[in-house]
Amino acid sequence: RRYPDTISYHKSSFDTHGMIIDPLFILNPPEKRHMIYDADVPLRSLLPKGLEGILTTGLGASAHRDAMPVIRMQPCLQNQGYAVGYLSALCVKENKSPRKIDIKKVQRHLVKIGNLPERVLTDKEFKGFSNSEMKKALASVTDNYKGLEILLTDPERCIQLAHKQIAGATMPEEKVILSSILCILGQGKTAPVLAEAIRQYKDWDEGWHYTGMGQFGMCLSRLDALITALGNARDTSVLPVVLEKAKKLEPEDYLSHFRAIAMATEAIGSREAVPVLLAMLTAPGVRGHSILSYAEARSSAVPDLNDTSTRNLALKELHLARALYLCGDQDGIGEKVLRRYADGLQGHYARYANEILNSK
């Protein structure tokens, strides 16, 4: 993606530091380590809406969670800091706000000193892909989702084209891929195709435990991704397929499997999921990982700077509690778990739990 107001240029492999959430990466995870991506960051993403004379840099930029891994590297942000400093000095010199400054003047300087590639001087605003480009991407998407990033730039056109394509598809794997795209975009008509593909898995595949450092590649298995997509179709008739897989999980199994079940059941939102979710949440060892005091924090601390075991346990509990609560809950058990986290010391989890509790 290119912009006329690019202010900094970034390069990085895709170290996600946790769970990717965009439909593109759920169905087609980013490459493993050593695959280098590049990205432009436009000035507009550093200008807070409704404020003048303020710029935010680094992790303060306006960007999707799944874009952050590529635009957060230190050398790139040092260059961004210089670019913003130069722009700010120009604002003072010319008595203009950042929104009124001549961005081309700034870019020419940054190109001259090597901070930006010369092409930024002629880059145009992205206007979307043509119909022929969308059709070409659709023709290739059944080859392990090749071109999906193009199709998802325009979900409405993607849905129309995919419906036509799946109607004439003959190969089972082609139908599964097209159905997974339609389902993750909220289309339930082809959900039975995806449900049957999930039913064919006799056992769970290799999943993923939470990884904070060096997290490259997938964070959902192939089966996880299909279940997550199926849930997004919000078709209650396929819920039994999801619950059938859920019943096979043990508390020590991969976090990604629990996450997939939770996301699918809460998206469908049926009370029929409550007994299974309750059984999963109340299984031995699944509950009780919120931290309510400093004494608990000290006693449960793992002496490893990059430990993620405590996060895996808490995230399983939170995902299941959320799904149970949003599907209707039973005896207030889901709500009680969420209340404990909301009142606890794990800041992000507390905010997350409060958001869920206030969503109804």
C-alpha positions, 0 to 999 in steps of 0.5 A: 500500500502506497500513500502520497503523504508517506513520512517514513519507510519500514522493513521487518520480518513479521514477529507478531508478539502474540495473536494475529487477528485480521481475517487475512492472517487467520486464513493465511498466516504471515511467513516465518522468520527471515521473510522481510516485508516493507511498509510505508507509514503516512503522515496522517497516521501520526496526526491524532483526530481532532487535535492540532499541533500534535504528532504521535510516533512509534507505537502511538501511530494509528495502525492495525494491530497486525500492521505493528510488527512491521512498523515498530523496528528501532532503526525505522523509528529513529528515521521516523523520529528524525522525519517528524522532528524535521517536519515540526521544525518546518512547521515552526519556521513557516508558522503552519500546523502539521496538516498544512505543511507541504509534505512534498517539501519534507519528502524531498529532504528525506529522499535526499538524505536517504530516509525515503525511497525516491518513488514516494515523490510520485506515489498516488493515493490507493483507489482500489483494485480493478475488476480484472485484478480482483478476478485474477486474485480470485482465480489464484486464491484457491492455491493456498489463499494466494491473492487473498490480500487483494480480495480483502481490500474490498469485502463486498466485491470479494463476496460477490465474486467468491459466490460465483466462483464456488458455484462452479467449483468442482475440486473439494479443496477449492470449495473449502477455501472459497467457503472459508473466505465467505464464512469469515466475511459473515456469509452463511450460505456455504457454511455446510461446505466448511462444516463438512471439511471440519468434520473430516478431521478425526483429531485436532492438528498441531496448535499454538501456545501463546508466544510473546517473543520470536512469534513468527508464522501462524498462531492458529492451526489450519483446523483452528482457522477453519473453525474460526471462519465457520463461527463467523458465518453465524449459522446455528445449524453448524454449531454441533460440528464446533461443539464436537471438536470442543469436547475432544479438548483437554485442559493442557491442549493448545491455547489456539484450539481453545481460542478457536472454539471460543471465538466460533461459539461466541460469534454464533451466540447460541445457548446450545454451546453453554453446557460444553463451554461450562464443562471446559471452563470448570475442568480441573486446572482451567480456572483460578489464574487471575491475580488479585493481590501482590502476594498472589503475584509474588507467589505465582511468578515464574523466574523467567524474563520471557515466561508465557506459561502464566499468560497461556493459562489466563488466556484460556480461562478468559477466552472460555469465560467470555464465550460462556458469558456471551452465549448466555452463561450458567449460574453466573460462572462466566461472569464471576470469572470475568469479575475476578479479572476485572478486579485484578492486577493484570491491567490488560486483562482487567480492561478486557474483562470490563469491556466484555461485562459492559458490552451487554 
